[in-house]
Amino acid sequence: MADSRRVRTEGSNGDRPQDTGHRISLFWRIAAVFVAVTIIWLVIQYVSRAAFGTGYDRDGHVVSGVLATVLTLPVVVLARRVLDRRPWAGLGLAPLRSGWQSFLIGSACYLLPAAAGLTAVVALGRVEITLETSLSELLLLVTSLMALVFLYEAFPEELVFRGYLYHNLAAAYSQRLAVAGQTVLFTLWAVTIGAAPTVERVVIFLAMAAVLGMIRAITGDVWACIGFHVAFQTVQQLFAGGWAGHAFAVTNPGTLEMIAFGIVPFALSIAVLEMFVQNDVDWGEPESTPFE
């Protein structure tokens, strides 16, 4: 990706705004955003522990979610405008009014194989699940948890890693390398902020980032990644206590988390995506976009 001057051109893809100066190198642009988002999450964790203690707290979860989106969004906006000197449109995050279909497709890429995995482990007697609350209470828990996952994890993380970082990598290198690069960055970030303290968690983050990177490359749309992320984290957290409390009693929760809600959907999600999206990606070429 060249950092040379660009002049305004007209065409079916819309106008390219004029670049009035040279940008700093790709390495420093990526490093600046990576460091900024790492500091944001470390500050959020500090504030949460100082205000709400070290254990799980619902109010702390809400505050952390709001802070994650409120602090991350301006960082990406400024990075795109000041460091990239390019328009927002190039990141692949359209307004929700045109991105909701991609959001639903991304959600389906996780939910369909996860449902198949859940059915299999229950049918084989490996896991037993008992609903411990009313259906109306469960609906409220799911709805509120989805909103919280969107604010705290799915939107800010996808905006940074599958939006800003992936796009900058894919504009300079092949999409194959961009998927690999954002996978490494996402996992390194998770380790740095303490979200991946074990080898098992590192593997989960690697697998998740690789799948999300491929979804981003195939769809060209960050909303599909957000949909997948919302579905994954909502399902995982719904059965893990925390926000949902003890809505479900689960025997052998490790099998449920790792196999039904982990290995199976991660392995099958791209096959499900290809049922909805017919797009032959040239993995050896940079991302094709009207806005670099």
C-alpha positions as CSV (number, residue, x, y, z in Angstrom):
1,M,0.0,0.0,0.0
2,A,1.6,3.2,-1.1
3,D,1.5,6.3,1.0
4,S,1.9,8.6,-1.9
5,R,-0.4,11.5,-2.7
6,R,-3.8,10.7,-4.2
7,V,-5.9,13.0,-6.3
8,R,-9.7,13.0,-6.4
9,T,-11.2,10.7,-9.1
10,E,-14.8,10.1,-10.1
11,G,-16.4,6.8,-10.9
12,S,-18.9,4.2,-10.0
13,N,-17.2,3.5,-6.7
14,G,-17.6,7.1,-5.6
15,D,-15.1,9.9,-4.9
16,R,-11.7,9.4,-3.4
17,P,-10.9,12.3,-1.2
18,Q,-7.6,14.0,-1.9
19,D,-4.7,13.0,0.3
20,T,-2.9,16.2,1.1
21,G,0.2,14.7,2.8
22,H,2.2,11.6,3.4
23,R,1.1,9.1,6.0
24,I,3.3,7.6,8.6
25,S,4.3,4.0,7.9
26,L,1.9,1.1,8.3
27,F,3.8,-0.4,11.2
28,W,3.4,2.8,13.3
29,R,-0.3,3.2,12.4
30,I,-1.0,-0.3,13.5
31,A,1.2,0.0,16.6
32,A,-0.5,3.2,17.7
33,V,-4.0,1.8,17.5
34,F,-2.9,-1.5,19.1
35,V,-1.3,0.2,22.1
36,A,-4.2,2.6,22.5
37,V,-6.8,-0.1,22.6
38,T,-4.7,-2.1,25.0
39,I,-4.4,0.8,27.4
40,I,-8.2,1.4,27.1
41,W,-8.9,-2.2,28.3
42,L,-6.4,-2.1,31.1
43,V,-7.9,1.2,32.3
44,I,-11.4,-0.3,32.1
45,Q,-10.3,-3.3,34.2
46,Y,-8.6,-1.0,36.7
47,V,-11.7,1.2,37.0
48,S,-13.9,-1.9,37.4
49,R,-11.8,-3.5,40.1
50,A,-11.5,-0.2,42.0
51,A,-15.2,0.7,41.9
52,F,-16.8,-2.8,42.0
53,G,-14.3,-5.2,43.4
54,T,-12.5,-8.2,41.9
55,G,-15.6,-10.5,41.7
56,Y,-18.3,-10.4,39.0
57,D,-20.6,-7.4,39.4
58,R,-23.5,-6.6,37.0
59,D,-23.1,-2.8,37.4
60,G,-19.4,-3.2,36.8
61,H,-20.2,-5.2,33.6
62,V,-22.5,-2.4,32.3
63,V,-20.0,0.4,33.1
64,S,-17.2,-1.6,31.4
65,G,-19.3,-2.1,28.3
66,V,-20.2,1.5,27.9
67,L,-16.6,2.6,28.5
68,A,-15.3,0.1,25.9
69,T,-17.4,1.5,23.1
70,V,-17.2,5.2,24.2
71,L,-13.4,5.1,24.4
72,T,-12.6,2.9,21.4
73,L,-14.8,4.5,18.8
74,P,-13.0,7.9,18.9
75,V,-9.6,6.2,18.7
76,V,-10.5,4.5,15.4
77,V,-12.2,7.6,14.1
78,L,-9.1,9.7,14.8
79,A,-6.7,7.0,13.5
80,R,-8.6,6.8,10.3
81,R,-8.7,10.5,9.8
82,V,-5.3,11.6,11.2
83,L,-3.0,8.5,10.7
84,D,-4.6,6.9,7.6
85,R,-5.9,10.1,5.9
86,R,-8.6,8.0,4.4
87,P,-12.5,8.0,4.7
88,W,-14.4,5.9,7.2
89,A,-16.0,4.0,4.3
90,G,-12.9,2.0,3.7
91,L,-13.1,0.1,7.0
92,G,-16.0,-2.1,5.8
93,L,-18.5,-0.9,8.5
94,A,-21.6,0.5,6.8
95,P,-24.5,2.1,8.7
96,L,-26.6,-0.6,10.5
97,R,-29.5,0.1,8.2
98,S,-27.6,-1.5,5.4
99,G,-25.5,-3.9,7.5
100,W,-28.2,-5.7,9.5
101,Q,-28.4,-8.5,6.9
102,S,-24.6,-9.1,7.3
103,F,-25.1,-9.1,11.1
104,L,-27.7,-11.8,10.9
105,I,-25.6,-13.9,8.5
106,G,-22.6,-13.7,10.8
107,S,-24.8,-14.7,13.8
108,A,-26.2,-17.7,11.8
109,C,-22.6,-18.8,11.0
110,Y,-22.1,-19.4,14.7
111,L,-25.6,-20.3,15.9
112,L,-26.4,-23.0,13.4
113,P,-23.3,-25.2,14.0
114,A,-23.5,-24.4,17.7
115,A,-27.1,-25.7,17.8
116,A,-25.9,-28.8,16.0
117,G,-23.1,-29.3,18.5
118,L,-25.5,-28.8,21.4
119,T,-27.9,-31.3,20.0
120,A,-25.1,-33.8,19.6
121,V,-23.6,-33.6,23.1
122,V,-27.1,-33.7,24.7
123,A,-28.2,-36.7,22.5
124,L,-25.1,-38.6,23.4
125,G,-25.6,-38.0,27.1
126,R,-22.4,-36.0,27.5
127,V,-24.2,-32.9,28.8
128,E,-27.5,-32.3,30.6
129,I,-29.1,-28.9,30.7
130,T,-31.9,-27.8,33.0
131,L,-33.7,-24.4,32.7
132,E,-33.8,-22.9,36.2
133,T,-35.8,-19.7,35.4
134,S,-39.0,-18.7,33.6
135,L,-39.1,-18.2,29.8
136,S,-39.9,-14.5,30.2
137,E,-36.9,-14.0,32.5
138,L,-34.7,-16.0,30.1
139,L,-35.8,-13.7,27.2
140,L,-34.9,-10.7,29.3
141,L,-31.5,-12.1,30.2
142,V,-30.7,-13.0,26.6
143,T,-31.7,-9.6,25.3
144,S,-29.8,-7.6,27.8
145,L,-26.8,-9.9,27.6
146,M,-26.7,-9.4,23.8
147,A,-26.7,-5.6,24.2
148,L,-23.9,-5.8,26.8
149,V,-21.8,-8.2,24.6
150,F,-22.2,-5.8,21.7
151,L,-21.0,-2.8,23.8
152,Y,-18.2,-4.5,25.7
153,E,-16.8,-7.0,23.2
154,A,-18.3,-7.4,19.8
155,F,-18.5,-3.8,18.5
156,P,-15.2,-2.3,19.8
157,E,-13.1,-5.4,19.2
158,E,-14.4,-6.0,15.7
159,L,-14.1,-2.3,14.8
160,V,-10.4,-2.4,15.8
161,F,-9.2,-5.8,14.8
162,R,-11.4,-6.8,11.8
163,G,-12.1,-3.2,10.9
164,Y,-9.1,-1.0,11.3
165,L,-6.2,-3.4,11.7
166,Y,-7.4,-6.0,9.1
167,H,-8.2,-3.4,6.5
168,N,-4.8,-1.7,6.8
169,L,-3.0,-5.0,6.6
170,A,-5.1,-6.2,3.7
171,A,-4.6,-3.0,1.8
172,A,-0.8,-3.5,1.9
173,Y,-0.5,-7.3,1.8
174,S,-2.5,-10.3,0.7
175,Q,-5.7,-11.1,2.4
176,R,-4.1,-14.4,3.6
177,L,-1.4,-12.4,5.4
178,A,-4.0,-9.9,6.7
179,V,-6.0,-12.7,8.3
180,A,-2.9,-14.2,9.8
181,G,-1.6,-10.8,11.0
182,Q,-4.9,-9.7,12.7
183,T,-5.1,-13.2,14.3
184,V,-1.7,-12.8,15.9
185,L,-2.5,-9.2,17.0
186,F,-5.8,-10.2,18.5
187,T,-4.3,-13.0,20.5
188,L,-1.4,-10.9,21.6
189,W,-3.8,-8.3,22.8
190,A,-5.8,-10.9,24.7
191,V,-2.7,-12.2,26.5
192,T,-1.6,-8.6,27.3
193,I,-4.9,-7.6,29.0
194,G,-5.1,-10.9,30.8
195,A,-8.0,-12.4,28.8
196,A,-5.9,-15.4,27.7
197,P,-3.9,-16.5,30.8
198,T,-3.7,-20.2,29.8
199,V,-2.7,-22.2,26.7
200,E,-6.3,-23.3,26.3
201,R,-7.5,-19.7,26.2
202,V,-4.7,-18.7,23.8
203,V,-5.9,-21.5,21.4
204,I,-9.5,-20.2,21.7
205,F,-8.5,-16.7,20.8
206,L,-6.3,-17.9,17.9
207,A,-9.2,-20.0,16.5
208,M,-11.8,-17.2,17.0
209,A,-9.6,-14.5,15.4
210,A,-8.8,-16.8,12.4
211,V,-12.5,-17.5,11.8
212,L,-13.5,-13.8,12.2
213,G,-10.7,-12.8,9.8
214,M,-11.9,-15.2,7.2
215,I,-15.5,-14.0,7.6
216,R,-14.2,-10.4,7.1
217,A,-12.4,-11.4,4.0
218,I,-15.3,-13.3,2.4
219,T,-18.0,-10.8,3.2
220,G,-16.0,-7.6,3.2
221,D,-18.3,-6.5,6.0
222,V,-17.4,-5.9,9.6
223,W,-21.1,-6.3,10.6
224,A,-20.9,-10.0,9.8
225,C,-18.0,-10.3,12.2
226,I,-19.9,-8.4,14.9
227,G,-22.9,-10.7,14.4
228,F,-20.7,-13.8,14.9
229,H,-19.0,-12.3,17.9
230,V,-22.3,-11.3,19.5
231,A,-23.7,-14.8,19.0
232,F,-20.6,-16.5,20.3
233,Q,-20.2,-14.5,23.4
234,T,-23.9,-14.4,24.3
235,V,-24.2,-18.2,24.1
236,Q,-21.0,-18.8,26.0
237,Q,-21.8,-16.3,28.8
238,L,-25.5,-17.4,29.0
239,F,-24.4,-20.8,30.3
240,A,-21.4,-19.6,32.4
241,G,-23.2,-17.6,35.1
242,G,-22.2,-14.0,35.5
243,W,-24.8,-11.8,34.0
244,A,-27.3,-14.7,33.5
245,G,-26.7,-15.9,37.0
246,H,-27.8,-19.5,37.3
247,A,-30.4,-19.5,34.5
248,F,-29.2,-23.0,33.6
249,A,-28.0,-26.0,35.5
250,V,-25.3,-27.8,33.4
251,T,-23.5,-31.0,33.9
252,N,-20.1,-31.3,32.3
253,P,-19.9,-27.6,31.3
254,G,-16.4,-28.0,29.9
255,T,-17.7,-30.3,27.2
256,L,-20.5,-27.8,26.4
257,E,-18.1,-24.9,26.2
258,M,-15.2,-26.5,24.3
259,I,-17.0,-28.9,22.0
260,A,-20.6,-27.8,21.4
261,F,-19.9,-24.0,21.6
262,G,-16.3,-24.0,20.6
263,I,-14.8,-26.6,18.3
264,V,-17.9,-27.4,16.3
265,P,-19.0,-23.9,15.3
266,F,-15.4,-22.8,14.7
267,A,-14.9,-25.7,12.4
268,L,-18.1,-25.3,10.5
269,S,-18.8,-21.6,10.5
270,I,-17.1,-20.9,7.1
271,A,-19.0,-23.7,5.5
272,V,-22.2,-22.2,6.7
273,L,-21.1,-18.7,5.6
274,E,-20.6,-20.0,2.0
275,M,-24.2,-21.2,2.0
276,F,-25.2,-17.5,2.3
277,V,-22.4,-15.7,0.5
278,Q,-21.0,-16.7,-2.9
279,N,-17.8,-14.8,-3.1
280,D,-14.5,-16.2,-4.5
281,V,-11.8,-14.5,-2.5
282,D,-8.3,-14.2,-4.0
283,W,-6.4,-14.9,-0.8
284,G,-3.1,-14.1,-2.5
285,E,-4.1,-10.5,-3.4
286,P,-4.8,-7.4,-1.3
287,E,-8.3,-6.4,-0.4
288,S,-10.2,-4.8,-3.3
289,T,-11.9,-1.6,-2.0
290,P,-12.8,1.8,-3.5
291,F,-11.4,3.5,-0.4
292,E,-7.9,2.6,0.6
